[in-house]
Amino acid sequence: MLDAPTKPPQLSCYTTSLVCYLAAEIPAVTHRFAEATRLAVRTDLPAGELAFSHHTRIDVTEDGGELAYRGAADWRTAREGLLAELETQGRVLAVANTEHLAWAPGHGRAAAPHWILIQGRRDGSWEVADHFAALTPHGEQEPFLGRLDDAELAQALAPVEEFGPEVTRRDRMALGRATAVPPMGHHRWLVRTRGDGTPAQEPRDGAPDDGQWLFEPVEVLSHVLAALLADPAAAARHTDDLWAAARHYAHRNTVLVSDGLLDPETAAAETEAWQELPKILRIAALSAARGRPRTGLVEEAFTDLIRATEKSSAVAPSKG
């Protein structure tokens, strides 16, 4: 099997697998991801709806090559696509379904897209790695390294059948900028495309897609807070994205401290405020579902995070 980073950072399931995939070609990928971390939010969606970009793209090569989704409606075609990418790259990112992952706490009860890394195939089985580790609402997930046969992999990559628009947007923005995504009902994976030799460039205005976006950290958090206060039910839809952001910023702050760019006390305060936010949002989402919104609790958590962010940004401004 290919080596992952010595100790993969504790990120989201998408970004953990992305970092592990890129480790083969970018030795300092965990540092690169920390530098790329910034939370952006789209502001021109219907009330209560949000879209997030968690980082700038780290997969684009100097000649413009990048990762791109592929999909297939049937397993036979998907299998051929996975084998072709393994033959070309030696590894492939695939979109799994937590409901069908035996090692996932949501196995058999909670369906959600989940990135895994296929690292080879021999003796009739697929070598699969899932370096994601976290305490999830369904229990503790530990990293997985093992083998799956064809039937097991087909089941693991079964499409998620029920999903909201926030899931579609999350997948579309998973690489940092908008990326064409196959139908959610298809088996999906990512391939490394070749560039045309033209050096890759970010869009001139930095926008992840053609919508209207905020990048300044306090403005981002203030907009998200306003959306959640206006529609308390939105907390249930967007907590996962803010949980992922909390993990990304914890990693970013660790790297900034190690580089001497942020003092440990300021970093710890911001990280703690970030980690507290999704806990509060989960409580608020459950309360809202019972008809008892906890808007004051949500506002307090965001206020604490905004204060910590202001202090951190004054020392180490965002590169977003």
ZADO-1210 file (C-alpha; in nm, 4 decimals, padded with zeros to 6 digits):
<atoms>
<atom x="00.0000" y="00.0000" z="00.0000" code="MET" pos="1"/>
<atom x="00.1011" y="00.3575" z="-00.0563" code="LEU" pos="2"/>
<atom x="00.2103" y="00.5553" z="00.2457" code="ASP" pos="3"/>
<atom x="-00.0144" y="00.8203" z="00.3935" code="ALA" pos="4"/>
<atom x="00.1320" y="01.1127" z="00.5875" code="PRO" pos="5"/>
<atom x="00.3085" y="00.9809" z="00.8998" code="THR" pos="6"/>
<atom x="00.0159" y="01.1027" z="01.1072" code="LYS" pos="7"/>
<atom x="-00.2752" y="01.2200" z="00.8897" code="PRO" pos="8"/>
<atom x="-00.4265" y="01.5408" z="01.0292" code="PRO" pos="9"/>
<atom x="-00.7693" y="01.5236" z="01.1887" code="GLN" pos="10"/>
<atom x="-00.9766" y="01.6824" z="00.9131" code="LEU" pos="11"/>
<atom x="-01.3132" y="01.6001" z="00.7540" code="SER" pos="12"/>
<atom x="-01.3628" y="01.2689" z="00.5756" code="CYS" pos="13"/>
<atom x="-01.3248" y="01.4463" z="00.2395" code="TYR" pos="14"/>
<atom x="-01.0132" y="01.6455" z="00.3242" code="THR" pos="15"/>
<atom x="-00.8448" y="01.3639" z="00.5189" code="THR" pos="16"/>
<atom x="-00.8619" y="01.1373" z="00.2142" code="SER" pos="17"/>
<atom x="-00.7656" y="01.4251" z="-00.0176" code="LEU" pos="18"/>
<atom x="-00.4527" y="01.4996" z="00.1862" code="VAL" pos="19"/>
<atom x="-00.3604" y="01.1293" z="00.1988" code="CYS" pos="20"/>
<atom x="-00.4095" y="01.0994" z="-00.1788" code="TYR" pos="21"/>
<atom x="-00.1858" y="01.3998" z="-00.2472" code="LEU" pos="22"/>
<atom x="00.0879" y="01.2897" z="-00.0047" code="ALA" pos="23"/>
<atom x="00.2437" y="01.0751" z="-00.2790" code="ALA" pos="24"/>
<atom x="00.3166" y="01.3848" z="-00.4904" code="GLU" pos="25"/>
<atom x="00.3293" y="01.6661" z="-00.2307" code="ILE" pos="26"/>
<atom x="00.5466" y="01.5608" z="00.0662" code="PRO" pos="27"/>
<atom x="00.4507" y="01.8722" z="00.2657" code="ALA" pos="28"/>
<atom x="00.0800" y="01.8399" z="00.1865" code="VAL" pos="29"/>
<atom x="-00.0369" y="01.8784" z="00.5477" code="THR" pos="30"/>
<atom x="00.1445" y="02.2127" z="00.5630" code="HIS" pos="31"/>
<atom x="00.0078" y="02.3120" z="00.2240" code="ARG" pos="32"/>
<atom x="-00.3453" y="02.2349" z="00.3352" code="PHE" pos="33"/>
<atom x="-00.3038" y="02.4494" z="00.6465" code="ALA" pos="34"/>
<atom x="-00.1944" y="02.7416" z="00.4295" code="GLU" pos="35"/>
<atom x="-00.4924" y="02.6859" z="00.1984" code="ALA" pos="36"/>
<atom x="-00.7513" y="02.6753" z="00.4787" code="THR" pos="37"/>
<atom x="-01.0048" y="02.9553" z="00.4845" code="ARG" pos="38"/>
<atom x="-01.3815" y="02.9480" z="00.5146" code="LEU" pos="39"/>
<atom x="-01.5840" y="03.1259" z="00.2483" code="ALA" pos="40"/>
<atom x="-01.9634" y="03.1425" z="00.2311" code="VAL" pos="41"/>
<atom x="-02.1962" y="03.2068" z="-00.0607" code="ARG" pos="42"/>
<atom x="-02.4504" y="03.4814" z="00.0049" code="THR" pos="43"/>
<atom x="-02.6890" y="03.4753" z="-00.2922" code="ASP" pos="44"/>
<atom x="-02.8824" y="03.1560" z="-00.2135" code="LEU" pos="45"/>
<atom x="-03.2420" y="03.1312" z="-00.0892" code="PRO" pos="46"/>
<atom x="-03.3044" y="03.2132" z="00.2775" code="ALA" pos="47"/>
<atom x="-03.1671" y="02.9507" z="00.5131" code="GLY" pos="48"/>
<atom x="-02.9475" y="02.7965" z="00.2427" code="GLU" pos="49"/>
<atom x="-02.5681" y="02.8213" z="00.2552" code="LEU" pos="50"/>
<atom x="-02.2766" y="02.6966" z="00.0501" code="ALA" pos="51"/>
<atom x="-01.9213" y="02.6800" z="00.1827" code="PHE" pos="52"/>
<atom x="-01.5715" y="02.6642" z="00.0392" code="SER" pos="53"/>
<atom x="-01.3296" y="02.5386" z="00.3037" code="HIS" pos="54"/>
<atom x="-00.9967" y="02.5954" z="00.1323" code="HIS" pos="55"/>
<atom x="-00.8319" y="02.7008" z="-00.1889" code="THR" pos="56"/>
<atom x="-00.7460" y="02.4156" z="-00.4245" code="ARG" pos="57"/>
<atom x="-00.4356" y="02.2164" z="-00.3356" code="ILE" pos="58"/>
<atom x="-00.4674" y="01.9475" z="-00.6046" code="ASP" pos="59"/>
<atom x="-00.3880" y="02.1630" z="-00.9118" code="VAL" pos="60"/>
<atom x="-00.0496" y="02.0943" z="-01.0728" code="THR" pos="61"/>
<atom x="00.1803" y="02.3584" z="-01.2188" code="GLU" pos="62"/>
<atom x="00.0644" y="02.2786" z="-01.5734" code="ASP" pos="63"/>
<atom x="-00.3038" y="02.3087" z="-01.4845" code="GLY" pos="64"/>
<atom x="-00.3805" y="01.9416" z="-01.4201" code="GLY" pos="65"/>
<atom x="-00.6387" y="01.8742" z="-01.1497" code="GLU" pos="66"/>
<atom x="-00.8686" y="01.6224" z="-00.9910" code="LEU" pos="67"/>
<atom x="-01.2117" y="01.5800" z="-01.1480" code="ALA" pos="68"/>
<atom x="-01.5163" y="01.3685" z="-01.0741" code="TYR" pos="69"/>
<atom x="-01.6215" y="01.0727" z="-01.2839" code="ARG" pos="70"/>
<atom x="-01.9378" y="00.8682" z="-01.2489" code="GLY" pos="71"/>
<atom x="-02.1229" y="00.5653" z="-01.3784" code="ALA" pos="72"/>
<atom x="-02.4806" y="00.4479" z="-01.3384" code="ALA" pos="73"/>
<atom x="-02.3819" y="00.0799" z="-01.3139" code="ASP" pos="74"/>
<atom x="-02.1139" y="-00.0974" z="-01.1106" code="TRP" pos="75"/>
<atom x="-01.9526" y="-00.2725" z="-01.4099" code="ARG" pos="76"/>
<atom x="-01.8680" y="00.0590" z="-01.5758" code="THR" pos="77"/>
<atom x="-01.7585" y="00.2087" z="-01.2443" code="ALA" pos="78"/>
<atom x="-01.5302" y="-00.0889" z="-01.1792" code="ARG" pos="79"/>
<atom x="-01.3631" y="-00.0423" z="-01.5177" code="GLU" pos="80"/>
<atom x="-01.3128" y="00.3287" z="-01.4416" code="GLY" pos="81"/>
<atom x="-01.1578" y="00.2550" z="-01.1024" code="LEU" pos="82"/>
<atom x="-00.9226" y="-00.0033" z="-01.2526" code="LEU" pos="83"/>
<atom x="-00.8174" y="00.2383" z="-01.5275" code="ALA" pos="84"/>
<atom x="-00.7349" y="00.5123" z="-01.2751" code="GLU" pos="85"/>
<atom x="-00.5449" y="00.2629" z="-01.0563" code="LEU" pos="86"/>
<atom x="-00.3438" y="00.1584" z="-01.3604" code="GLU" pos="87"/>
<atom x="-00.2615" y="00.5214" z="-01.4418" code="THR" pos="88"/>
<atom x="-00.2107" y="00.6758" z="-01.0971" code="GLN" pos="89"/>
<atom x="-00.1683" y="00.3839" z="-00.8582" code="GLY" pos="90"/>
<atom x="-00.4482" y="00.5172" z="-00.6355" code="ARG" pos="91"/>
<atom x="-00.7962" y="00.6618" z="-00.6679" code="VAL" pos="92"/>
<atom x="-01.0291" y="00.8654" z="-00.4483" code="LEU" pos="93"/>
<atom x="-01.3776" y="00.7139" z="-00.4412" code="ALA" pos="94"/>
<atom x="-01.7069" y="00.8379" z="-00.2977" code="VAL" pos="95"/>
<atom x="-01.8413" y="00.5828" z="-00.0513" code="ALA" pos="96"/>
<atom x="-02.1621" y="00.5708" z="00.1524" code="ASN" pos="97"/>
<atom x="-02.1326" y="00.5635" z="00.5339" code="THR" pos="98"/>
<atom x="-02.4435" y="00.3447" z="00.5570" code="GLU" pos="99"/>
<atom x="-02.2520" y="00.0650" z="00.3824" code="HIS" pos="100"/>
<atom x="-01.9084" y="00.0958" z="00.5456" code="LEU" pos="101"/>
<atom x="-01.8658" y="-00.1794" z="00.8037" code="ALA" pos="102"/>
<atom x="-01.6053" y="00.0259" z="00.9928" code="TRP" pos="103"/>
<atom x="-01.8175" y="00.3436" z="01.0083" code="ALA" pos="104"/>
<atom x="-02.0324" y="00.4231" z="01.3142" code="PRO" pos="105"/>
<atom x="-02.3199" y="00.5069" z="01.0798" code="GLY" pos="106"/>
<atom x="-02.3139" y="00.1581" z="00.9261" code="HIS" pos="107"/>
<atom x="-02.6687" y="00.0431" z="00.8610" code="GLY" pos="108"/>
<atom x="-02.8325" y="00.3610" z="00.9894" code="ARG" pos="109"/>
<atom x="-02.6890" y="00.6840" z="00.8469" code="ALA" pos="110"/>
<atom x="-02.6235" y="00.7484" z="00.4782" code="ALA" pos="111"/>
<atom x="-02.3817" y="01.0231" z="00.3711" code="ALA" pos="112"/>
<atom x="-02.1126" y="01.0638" z="00.1038" code="PRO" pos="113"/>
<atom x="-01.7705" y="00.9712" z="00.2425" code="HIS" pos="114"/>
<atom x="-01.4376" y="00.9750" z="00.0588" code="TRP" pos="115"/>
<atom x="-01.2100" y="00.6722" z="00.0782" code="ILE" pos="116"/>
<atom x="-00.8787" y="00.5920" z="-00.0896" code="LEU" pos="117"/>
<atom x="-00.8384" y="00.2828" z="-00.3067" code="ILE" pos="118"/>
<atom x="-00.4670" y="00.2048" z="-00.3157" code="GLN" pos="119"/>
<atom x="-00.4417" y="-00.1101" z="-00.5241" code="GLY" pos="120"/>
<atom x="-00.5924" y="-00.4375" z="-00.6370" code="ARG" pos="121"/>
<atom x="-00.4387" y="-00.7828" z="-00.6172" code="ARG" pos="122"/>
<atom x="-00.5432" y="-01.1413" z="-00.5544" code="ASP" pos="123"/>
<atom x="-00.9009" y="-01.0504" z="-00.6409" code="GLY" pos="124"/>
<atom x="-00.9450" y="-00.7808" z="-00.3790" code="SER" pos="125"/>
<atom x="-00.9160" y="-00.4047" z="-00.3502" code="TRP" pos="126"/>
<atom x="-00.6777" y="-00.2387" z="-00.1041" code="GLU" pos="127"/>
<atom x="-00.8789" y="00.0321" z="00.0717" code="VAL" pos="128"/>
<atom x="-00.7717" y="00.3019" z="00.3184" code="ALA" pos="129"/>
<atom x="-00.9913" y="00.5344" z="00.5208" code="ASP" pos="130"/>
<atom x="-00.7659" y="00.7464" z="00.7452" code="HIS" pos="131"/>
<atom x="-01.0568" y="00.9504" z="00.8803" code="PHE" pos="132"/>
<atom x="-01.0843" y="00.9348" z="01.2602" code="ALA" pos="133"/>
<atom x="-01.3391" y="01.1251" z="01.4681" code="ALA" pos="134"/>
<atom x="-01.6066" y="01.1075" z="01.7310" code="LEU" pos="135"/>
<atom x="-01.9229" y="01.1359" z="01.5210" code="THR" pos="136"/>
<atom x="-02.2859" y="01.1725" z="01.6335" code="PRO" pos="137"/>
<atom x="-02.3153" y="00.7941" z="01.5772" code="HIS" pos="138"/>
<atom x="-01.9988" y="00.6943" z="01.7644" code="GLY" pos="139"/>
<atom x="-01.6220" y="00.6762" z="01.7286" code="GLU" pos="140"/>
<atom x="-01.4715" y="00.6137" z="01.3863" code="GLN" pos="141"/>
<atom x="-01.1226" y="00.4659" z="01.3720" code="GLU" pos="142"/>
<atom x="-00.8961" y="00.4557" z="01.0637" code="PRO" pos="143"/>
<atom x="-00.9432" y="00.1538" z="00.8388" code="PHE" pos="144"/>
<atom x="-00.6873" y="-00.0288" z="00.6261" code="LEU" pos="145"/>
<atom x="-00.8055" y="-00.3483" z="00.4646" code="GLY" pos="146"/>
<atom x="-00.9271" y="-00.5404" z="00.1636" code="ARG" pos="147"/>
<atom x="-01.2683" y="-00.5574" z="-00.0004" code="LEU" pos="148"/>
<atom x="-01.3816" y="-00.7941" z="-00.2727" code="ASP" pos="149"/>
<atom x="-01.5800" y="-00.6717" z="-00.5728" code="ASP" pos="150"/>
<atom x="-01.9185" y="-00.7159" z="-00.4082" code="ALA" pos="151"/>
<atom x="-01.8045" y="-00.5447" z="-00.0884" code="GLU" pos="152"/>
<atom x="-01.6570" y="-00.2487" z="-00.2752" code="LEU" pos="153"/>
<atom x="-01.9674" y="-00.2158" z="-00.4927" code="ALA" pos="154"/>
<atom x="-02.1768" y="-00.2020" z="-00.1769" code="GLN" pos="155"/>
<atom x="-01.9400" y="00.0458" z="-00.0083" code="ALA" pos="156"/>
<atom x="-01.9663" y="00.2799" z="-00.3084" code="LEU" pos="157"/>
<atom x="-02.3449" y="00.2513" z="-00.3376" code="ALA" pos="158"/>
<atom x="-02.4926" y="00.5981" z="-00.4021" code="PRO" pos="159"/>
<atom x="-02.6649" y="00.7883" z="-00.1231" code="VAL" pos="160"/>
<atom x="-03.0362" y="00.7771" z="-00.2039" code="GLU" pos="161"/>
<atom x="-03.1732" y="01.0639" z="00.0061" code="GLU" pos="162"/>
<atom x="-02.9929" y="01.3973" z="00.0328" code="PHE" pos="163"/>
<atom x="-03.0603" y="01.7672" z="00.0640" code="GLY" pos="164"/>
<atom x="-02.9300" y="02.0531" z="-00.1516" code="PRO" pos="165"/>
<atom x="-02.6551" y="02.1216" z="00.1049" code="GLU" pos="166"/>
<atom x="-02.5060" y="01.7787" z="00.0284" code="VAL" pos="167"/>
<atom x="-02.4994" y="01.8480" z="-00.3451" code="THR" pos="168"/>
<atom x="-02.3331" y="02.1856" z="-00.2844" code="ARG" pos="169"/>
<atom x="-02.0841" y="02.0282" z="-00.0437" code="ARG" pos="170"/>
<atom x="-01.9760" y="01.7746" z="-00.3056" code="ASP" pos="171"/>
<atom x="-01.9596" y="02.0404" z="-00.5761" code="ARG" pos="172"/>
<atom x="-01.7271" y="02.2532" z="-00.3595" code="MET" pos="173"/>
<atom x="-01.5297" y="01.9641" z="-00.2077" code="ALA" pos="174"/>
<atom x="-01.2049" y="02.0534" z="-00.3862" code="LEU" pos="175"/>
<atom x="-01.2287" y="02.4215" z="-00.2914" code="GLY" pos="176"/>
<atom x="-01.3789" y="02.5572" z="-00.6132" code="ARG" pos="177"/>
<atom x="-01.6906" y="02.4516" z="-00.8006" code="ALA" pos="178"/>
<atom x="-01.6405" y="02.1198" z="-00.9798" code="THR" pos="179"/>
<atom x="-01.8799" y="01.9375" z="-01.2115" code="ALA" pos="180"/>
<atom x="-02.0353" y="01.6480" z="-01.0194" code="VAL" pos="181"/>
<atom x="-02.2001" y="01.3386" z="-01.1735" code="PRO" pos="182"/>
<atom x="-02.5585" y="01.2618" z="-01.0690" code="PRO" pos="183"/>
<atom x="-02.5835" y="01.1672" z="-00.7006" code="MET" pos="184"/>
<atom x="-02.7446" y="00.8393" z="-00.8075" code="GLY" pos="185"/>
<atom x="-02.4239" y="00.7285" z="-00.9810" code="HIS" pos="186"/>
<atom x="-02.1167" y="00.5530" z="-00.8455" code="HIS" pos="187"/>
<atom x="-01.8599" y="00.8325" z="-00.8238" code="ARG" pos="188"/>
<atom x="-01.4824" y="00.8652" z="-00.8049" code="TRP" pos="189"/>
<atom x="-01.2127" y="01.1196" z="-00.8917" code="LEU" pos="190"/>
<atom x="-00.9427" y="01.1081" z="-01.1568" code="VAL" pos="191"/>
<atom x="-00.6235" y="01.3036" z="-01.2114" code="ARG" pos="192"/>
<atom x="-00.6582" y="01.5024" z="-01.5330" code="THR" pos="193"/>
<atom x="-00.3664" y="01.6330" z="-01.7353" code="ARG" pos="194"/>
<atom x="-00.3117" y="02.0034" z="-01.7854" code="GLY" pos="195"/>
<atom x="-00.2499" y="02.1713" z="-02.1178" code="ASP" pos="196"/>
<atom x="00.0811" y="02.3155" z="-02.0044" code="GLY" pos="197"/>
<atom x="-00.0724" y="02.6459" z="-01.8981" code="THR" pos="198"/>
<atom x="00.0149" y="02.7377" z="-01.5386" code="PRO" pos="199"/>
<atom x="-00.2909" y="02.7137" z="-01.3162" code="ALA" pos="200"/>
<atom x="-00.4362" y="03.0374" z="-01.1824" code="GLN" pos="201"/>
<atom x="-00.7081" y="03.1179" z="-00.9311" code="GLU" pos="202"/>
<atom x="-01.0091" y="03.3088" z="-01.0712" code="PRO" pos="203"/>
<atom x="-00.9291" y="03.6799" z="-01.0794" code="ARG" pos="204"/>
<atom x="-01.1760" y="03.7642" z="-00.8016" code="ASP" pos="205"/>
<atom x="-01.0972" y="03.4515" z="-00.6009" code="GLY" pos="206"/>
<atom x="-01.4603" y="03.3350" z="-00.6096" code="ALA" pos="207"/>
<atom x="-01.5022" y="02.9557" z="-00.5872" code="PRO" pos="208"/>
<atom x="-01.7847" y="02.9713" z="-00.8426" code="ASP" pos="209"/>
<atom x="-02.0032" y="03.2269" z="-01.0181" code="ASP" pos="210"/>
<atom x="-02.2042" y="03.3158" z="-00.7078" code="GLY" pos="211"/>
<atom x="-02.1482" y="03.5961" z="-00.4578" code="GLN" pos="212"/>
<atom x="-01.9059" y="03.5064" z="-00.1806" code="TRP" pos="213"/>
<atom x="-01.7661" y="03.6451" z="00.1435" code="LEU" pos="214"/>
<atom x="-01.4088" y="03.5671" z="00.2483" code="PHE" pos="215"/>
<atom x="-01.3228" y="03.7981" z="00.5376" code="GLU" pos="216"/>
<atom x="-01.3519" y="03.5728" z="00.8475" code="PRO" pos="217"/>
<atom x="-01.5719" y="03.7952" z="01.0646" code="VAL" pos="218"/>
<atom x="-01.8024" y="03.8770" z="00.7724" code="GLU" pos="219"/>
<atom x="-01.8327" y="03.5054" z="00.6941" code="VAL" pos="220"/>
<atom x="-01.9238" y="03.4130" z="01.0511" code="LEU" pos="221"/>
<atom x="-02.1634" y="03.7050" z="01.0823" code="SER" pos="222"/>
<atom x="-02.3458" y="03.6034" z="00.7642" code="HIS" pos="223"/>
<atom x="-02.3736" y="03.2404" z="00.8771" code="VAL" pos="224"/>
<atom x="-02.5054" y="03.3509" z="01.2160" code="LEU" pos="225"/>
<atom x="-02.7687" y="03.5733" z="01.0536" code="ALA" pos="226"/>
<atom x="-02.8838" y="03.2843" z="00.8341" code="ALA" pos="227"/>
<atom x="-02.9147" y="03.0470" z="01.1298" code="LEU" pos="228"/>
<atom x="-03.0995" y="03.3016" z="01.3438" code="LEU" pos="229"/>
<atom x="-03.3441" y="03.3718" z="01.0609" code="ALA" pos="230"/>
<atom x="-03.4121" y="02.9997" z="01.0117" code="ASP" pos="231"/>
<atom x="-03.3343" y="02.7879" z="01.3226" code="PRO" pos="232"/>
<atom x="-03.4029" y="02.4697" z="01.1229" code="ALA" pos="233"/>
<atom x="-03.0985" y="02.5504" z="00.9056" code="ALA" pos="234"/>
<atom x="-02.8628" y="02.4458" z="01.1871" code="ALA" pos="235"/>
<atom x="-02.9386" y="02.0791" z="01.1186" code="ALA" pos="236"/>
<atom x="-02.8466" y="02.1213" z="00.7503" code="ARG" pos="237"/>
<atom x="-02.5209" y="02.3091" z="00.7985" code="HIS" pos="238"/>
<atom x="-02.3676" y="02.1789" z="01.1230" code="THR" pos="239"/>
<atom x="-02.1547" y="01.9227" z="00.9337" code="ASP" pos="240"/>
<atom x="-01.9887" y="02.1979" z="00.7296" code="ASP" pos="241"/>
<atom x="-01.9109" y="02.4020" z="01.0392" code="LEU" pos="242"/>
<atom x="-01.7817" y="02.0899" z="01.2150" code="TRP" pos="243"/>
<atom x="-01.5468" y="02.0358" z="00.9212" code="ALA" pos="244"/>
<atom x="-01.4366" y="02.4011" z="00.9383" code="ALA" pos="245"/>
<atom x="-01.3603" y="02.3573" z="01.3092" code="ALA" pos="246"/>
<atom x="-01.1272" y="02.0678" z="01.2287" code="ARG" pos="247"/>
<atom x="-00.9632" y="02.2574" z="00.9448" code="HIS" pos="248"/>
<atom x="-00.8952" y="02.5614" z="01.1630" code="TYR" pos="249"/>
<atom x="-00.7606" y="02.3464" z="01.4468" code="ALA" pos="250"/>
<atom x="-00.5071" y="02.2008" z="01.2020" code="HIS" pos="251"/>
<atom x="-00.4303" y="02.5431" z="01.0543" code="ARG" pos="252"/>
<atom x="-00.3655" y="02.6922" z="01.3968" code="ASN" pos="253"/>
<atom x="-00.1374" y="02.4056" z="01.4962" code="THR" pos="254"/>
<atom x="00.0747" y="02.4688" z="01.1873" code="VAL" pos="255"/>
<atom x="00.0781" y="02.8470" z="01.2402" code="LEU" pos="256"/>
<atom x="00.1984" y="02.7982" z="01.5975" code="VAL" pos="257"/>
<atom x="00.4696" y="02.5560" z="01.4858" code="SER" pos="258"/>
<atom x="00.5831" y="02.8119" z="01.2266" code="ASP" pos="259"/>
<atom x="00.5942" y="03.0902" z="01.4857" code="GLY" pos="260"/>
<atom x="00.3196" y="03.2867" z="01.3076" code="LEU" pos="261"/>
<atom x="00.0611" y="03.2654" z="01.5855" code="LEU" pos="262"/>
<atom x="00.1120" y="03.2584" z="01.9599" code="ASP" pos="263"/>
<atom x="-00.0142" y="02.9424" z="02.1339" code="PRO" pos="264"/>
<atom x="-00.2615" y="03.1217" z="02.3605" code="GLU" pos="265"/>
<atom x="-00.4375" y="03.3009" z="02.0732" code="THR" pos="266"/>
<atom x="-00.4429" y="02.9811" z="01.8673" code="ALA" pos="267"/>
<atom x="-00.5845" y="02.7770" z="02.1554" code="ALA" pos="268"/>
<atom x="-00.8625" y="03.0289" z="02.2171" code="ALA" pos="269"/>
<atom x="-00.9696" y="03.0312" z="01.8516" code="GLU" pos="270"/>
<atom x="-00.9489" y="02.6526" z="01.8217" code="THR" pos="271"/>
<atom x="-01.1557" y="02.6046" z="02.1371" code="GLU" pos="272"/>
<atom x="-01.4213" y="02.8474" z="02.0114" code="ALA" pos="273"/>
<atom x="-01.4365" y="02.6663" z="01.6785" code="TRP" pos="274"/>
<atom x="-01.4664" y="02.3256" z="01.8442" code="GLN" pos="275"/>
<atom x="-01.7453" y="02.4463" z="02.0723" code="GLU" pos="276"/>
<atom x="-01.9559" y="02.5801" z="01.7833" code="LEU" pos="277"/>
<atom x="-02.0714" y="02.2493" z="01.6259" code="PRO" pos="278"/>
<atom x="-02.1533" y="02.1107" z="01.9706" code="LYS" pos="279"/>
<atom x="-02.3855" y="02.4041" z="02.0314" code="ILE" pos="280"/>
<atom x="-02.5347" y="02.3770" z="01.6823" code="LEU" pos="281"/>
<atom x="-02.6205" y="02.0097" z="01.7338" code="ARG" pos="282"/>
<atom x="-02.8001" y="02.0994" z="02.0572" code="ILE" pos="283"/>
<atom x="-02.9787" y="02.3855" z="01.8807" code="ALA" pos="284"/>
<atom x="-03.0795" y="02.1613" z="01.5889" code="ALA" pos="285"/>
<atom x="-03.2372" y="01.9058" z="01.8230" code="LEU" pos="286"/>
<atom x="-03.4186" y="02.1821" z="02.0115" code="SER" pos="287"/>
<atom x="-03.5442" y="02.3406" z="01.6890" code="ALA" pos="288"/>
<atom x="-03.6782" y="02.0033" z="01.5761" code="ALA" pos="289"/>
<atom x="-03.8838" y="01.9944" z="01.8961" code="ARG" pos="290"/>
<atom x="-04.0152" y="02.3443" z="01.8272" code="GLY" pos="291"/>
<atom x="-03.7956" y="02.5144" z="02.0867" code="ARG" pos="292"/>
<atom x="-03.5250" y="02.7153" z="01.9006" code="PRO" pos="293"/>
<atom x="-03.2126" y="02.8029" z="02.1035" code="ARG" pos="294"/>
<atom x="-03.1178" y="03.1163" z="01.9128" code="THR" pos="295"/>
<atom x="-02.9567" y="03.2772" z="02.2170" code="GLY" pos="296"/>
<atom x="-02.7245" y="02.9814" z="02.2601" code="LEU" pos="297"/>
<atom x="-02.6281" y="02.9915" z="01.8909" code="VAL" pos="298"/>
<atom x="-02.5658" y="03.3668" z="01.8999" code="GLU" pos="299"/>
<atom x="-02.3438" y="03.3331" z="02.2075" code="GLU" pos="300"/>
<atom x="-02.1310" y="03.0617" z="02.0460" code="ALA" pos="301"/>
<atom x="-02.0835" y="03.2662" z="01.7288" code="PHE" pos="302"/>
<atom x="-02.0037" y="03.5796" z="01.9298" code="THR" pos="303"/>
<atom x="-01.7286" y="03.3939" z="02.1173" code="ASP" pos="304"/>
<atom x="-01.5872" y="03.2595" z="01.7905" code="LEU" pos="305"/>
<atom x="-01.5963" y="03.6013" z="01.6221" code="ILE" pos="306"/>
<atom x="-01.4033" y="03.7556" z="01.9117" code="ARG" pos="307"/>
<atom x="-01.1412" y="03.4809" z="01.8991" code="ALA" pos="308"/>
<atom x="-01.1210" y="03.5112" z="01.5207" code="THR" pos="309"/>
<atom x="-01.0648" y="03.8872" z="01.5387" code="GLU" pos="310"/>
<atom x="-00.7687" y="03.8335" z="01.7713" code="LYS" pos="311"/>
<atom x="-00.6234" y="03.5580" z="01.5554" code="SER" pos="312"/>
<atom x="-00.6714" y="03.7500" z="01.2291" code="SER" pos="313"/>
<atom x="-00.4935" y="04.0518" z="01.3728" code="ALA" pos="314"/>
<atom x="-00.1837" y="03.8343" z="01.4193" code="VAL" pos="315"/>
<atom x="-00.2080" y="03.5976" z="01.1233" code="ALA" pos="316"/>
<atom x="-00.4439" y="03.7397" z="00.8558" code="PRO" pos="317"/>
<atom x="-00.6268" y="03.4930" z="00.6363" code="SER" pos="318"/>
<atom x="-00.4732" y="03.4127" z="00.2979" code="LYS" pos="319"/>
<atom x="-00.8188" y="03.3518" z="00.1494" code="GLY" pos="320"/>
</atoms>
